[in-house]
Amino acid sequence: MKSQIRTSRLLAVVIAGGYSLWAHYLIWQFPDSSTAIIFFASLSAIGCAFALSSDPPAASAPLFLLGLPLAADLILFGSGPRLGMGVSLLLVLLLTYRMVRLQNQNVGDLVSSRLSLEVERNRARDAERSAQKQASTDPLTGIANRRALTRALGDHTSKEAGDIAIASIDLDGFKPINDVFGHDTGDIALACIATRLVEKFGSESLVARMGGDEFAILWMGPGARTNALSALPELTAAISEPLEAGGRTLRIGGCVGVAMGDGSGQEPSALLSQADAALYEAKAKGSGKSAVFSDELSRSHERRLVIETAVRDSTLLSEMEVVYQPIRAAETGDLVACEALARWTSPLLGEVSPSEFIPIAEQMNMISAITERTLELAVCCACDWPAQITLSFNVSAVYLCWEDASQTILSIMARSGLPAARMQLEVTETAVLTEFDVPRQNLAALRSAGARIALDDFGAGNASISYLREMNFDAVKFDGSLIVDIATDARRQRLLGGLVKLCKSLGAASTAEHVASVKDLTMVRSLGCDNVQGYLVGRPCVMNGSVLRKLLTERRAA
């Protein structure tokens, strides 16, 4: 560009100079026509100057090399009208030069302002792109985040651009790494997993960190389903490979849930929800497992959504009722307690087992409302029972780990007027599996108030003896798996007999659950169990006056 400008200026000087010599030659040769020659030459100088006004140095050449000599000749060698013409021409040339300079300055200012505006626009675009990149990038791992994946998923489905598949990944055992080795080590491990996933699958898919220890991989377009399914073994293997973090070799592992679609107007949230449902299914199978969303899983997922909605909207509380199962003395058959059991009949699903809706409520961190509502109904009913009948109530594992759990339970009993001494709280092993401190404090407060504490489902877990050592229990309920075939299995008889003696040595009453036959009853009685519970001695039932009188008069264990 600079060389072209220099060339243009040089040409302007040469042409203007040559034209000036040619004009003076014509004036010398044809003096009678000098006025016309000067007029047309001056007009040419001014016109060329305006034509070259974008470059003032070039525009100056015709003015000073052509027009100015002509004006000088008129002023120096003319008289009368010719002198006036010379002065006028000089003034016009000077005015033209000024106008050219002013016009160039204005154009320059305009160009500068537009350049400044464009620079600001570019800066704004760069800032916007940078902000969009930051908003779409996970700051820890540098890969896409949930927002970026959701946007890509939505763009693809809105365009109906073909098949789509998404894998939802949840790491196993990541929390202990943070707890034991610190968050810095955990961050390094997450970054390592992210790098590994991008290296293995990033060329054909979008890898994103969804938050915490959750990742996702999105395949889009033709072959997406095939690519996702073929990548599953390699994906689970990649997650399970050892990694170096904080100077340590760690092995994490994880579960994978896959959802697929044809990309025709599917809602991104629905596809993500399906992938999460498949992930839940994979985690239920165990560490390192995978699952693909299917019709059967879809029905299960829809069922779970109905349950989640009922829990979230609290409609479950209004639809729930409490039934009671008798607990009788093994020797006499007397009714000593009734266990309160929550039952829910959904208008959409029918009867839903507590083993299904309780874990979902725990996962949603909304178990407190169900626990407290069930307890309110149970204690109100128990207030009408004879004083010797105890109310046995299951406390959720998650609920017991809340710091104010004992205060809430005692407050509910106080409002109903049921003495704490008539309450037996059943606690499963999982209730204190994660930590001892908070459950121990809650149980100690309840025990101090007069309530009895029972260890439920003893023998079903992996740390039963440690619980008996760590916690003070007033009663122990043997899991039904210990009672099955007890009448014919000598090994089970020896095991149960030893456990009964262990309970007696600790001063804890024992209860055999799932007693279903007279032979079972005879055997657990001979082994020394204090109480029995099961279909033989009473099925769960809605409690009313007539039912209570019947339970009190029956002696099914006798």
SULGIMO-V939054 format. One record per backbone hydrogen bond with DSSP energy under -0.5 kcal/mol. CO is the residue of the C=O (numbers start at 1). NH is the residue of the N-H. Records with the same first field share a line. If there is no record, write none. Layout:
# SULGIMO-V939054
CO: NH  NH
This chain:
# SULGIMO-V939054
1: 5
2: 6
3: 7
4: 8
5: 9
6: 10
7: 11
8: 12
9: 13
10: 14
11: 15
12: 16
13: 17
14: 18
15: 19
16: 20
17: 21
18: 22
19: 23
20: 24
21: 25
22: 26
23: 27
24: 28
25: 29
26: 30
30: 33
31: 34
33: 37
34: 38
35: 39
36: 40
37: 41
38: 42
39: 43
40: 44
41: 45
42: 46
43: 47
44: 48
45: 49
46: 50
47: 51
48: 52
50: 53
52: 55  59
55: 58  59
56: 60
57: 61
58: 61  62
59: 63
60: 64
61: 65
62: 66  67
63: 68
66: 70
67: 71
68: 72
69: 73
70: 74
71: 75
72: 76
73: 77
74: 78
79: 82
80: 84
81: 85
82: 86
83: 87
84: 88
85: 89
86: 90
87: 91
88: 92
89: 93
90: 94
91: 95
92: 96
93: 97
94: 98
95: 99
96: 100
97: 101
98: 102
99: 103
100: 104
101: 105
102: 106
103: 107
104: 108
105: 109
106: 110
107: 111
108: 112
109: 113
110: 114
111: 115
112: 116
113: 117
114: 118
115: 119
116: 120
117: 121
118: 122
119: 123
120: 124
121: 125
122: 126
123: 127
124: 128
125: 129
126: 130
127: 131
128: 132
129: 133
130: 134
131: 135
132: 136
134: 137
136: 145
137: 139
138: 142
143: 138
144: 209
145: 149
146: 150
147: 151
148: 152
149: 153
150: 154
151: 155
152: 156
153: 157
154: 158
155: 159
156: 160  161
157: 160  265
163: 221
164: 261
165: 219
166: 168  259
167: 169  217
168: 257
169: 215
170: 255
173: 177
174: 177  178
175: 179
176: 180
177: 181  182
178: 182
182: 186
183: 187
184: 188
185: 189
186: 190
187: 191
188: 192
189: 193
190: 194
191: 195
192: 196
193: 197
194: 198
195: 199
196: 200
197: 201
198: 202
201: 204  205
205: 207
206: 218
207: 144
208: 210  216
209: 146
211: 214
213: 171
214: 210  211
215: 169
216: 208
217: 167  219
218: 206
219: 165
221: 224
223: 227
224: 228
225: 229
226: 230
227: 231
228: 232
229: 232
231: 235
232: 236
233: 237
234: 238
235: 239
236: 240
237: 241
239: 253
243: 245  250
245: 248
248: 245  250
250: 243
253: 172
255: 170
256: 291
257: 168
258: 293
259: 166
261: 164
263: 265
267: 271
268: 272
269: 273
270: 274
271: 275
272: 276
273: 277
274: 278
275: 279
276: 280
277: 281
278: 282
279: 283
280: 284
281: 285
282: 285  286
286: 289
289: 256
291: 258
294: 298
295: 299
296: 300
297: 301
298: 302
299: 303
300: 304
301: 305
302: 306
303: 307
304: 308
305: 309
306: 310
307: 311
308: 312
309: 313
310: 315  316
311: 314
314: 318
315: 319
316: 320
319: 345
321: 343
323: 341
324: 541
325: 339
327: 336  337
328: 532
329: 333
334: 329  336
336: 390
337: 327
338: 340  392
339: 325
340: 394
341: 323
343: 321
344: 346  352
346: 350
350: 346
352: 344
353: 356  357
354: 358
356: 360
357: 361
358: 362
359: 363
360: 364
361: 366
362: 365
366: 370
367: 371
368: 372
369: 373
370: 374
371: 375
372: 376
373: 377
374: 378
375: 379
376: 380
377: 381
378: 382
379: 383
381: 384
382: 385
386: 389
388: 390
390: 338  392
391: 393  424
392: 340
393: 426
394: 396
395: 428
396: 400
397: 401
398: 401
399: 402
402: 405
404: 408
405: 409
406: 410
407: 411
408: 412
409: 413
410: 414
411: 415
412: 416
413: 417  418
417: 419
419: 422
420: 423
422: 391
423: 452
424: 393  426
425: 454
426: 395
427: 456
428: 431
429: 432
430: 433  434
436: 440
437: 441
438: 442
439: 443
440: 444
441: 445
442: 446
443: 447
444: 448
445: 449
446: 451
447: 450
452: 425
453: 474  475
454: 427  456
455: 477
456: 429
457: 460
458: 479
463: 467
464: 468
465: 469
466: 470
467: 471
471: 473
474: 509
475: 455
476: 478  511
477: 458
478: 513
479: 482
480: 483  484
483: 486
485: 488  489
488: 490
489: 493
490: 494
491: 495
492: 496
493: 497
494: 498
495: 499
496: 500
497: 501
498: 502
499: 503
500: 504
501: 505
502: 506
503: 507  508
504: 507
509: 476
510: 530  531
511: 478  513
512: 533
514: 516
515: 536
517: 521
518: 522
519: 523
520: 524
521: 525
522: 526
523: 527
524: 529
525: 528
530: 330
531: 512
532: 328
533: 515
534: 537  538
541: 324
544: 548
545: 549
546: 550
547: 551
548: 552
549: 553
550: 554
555: 558
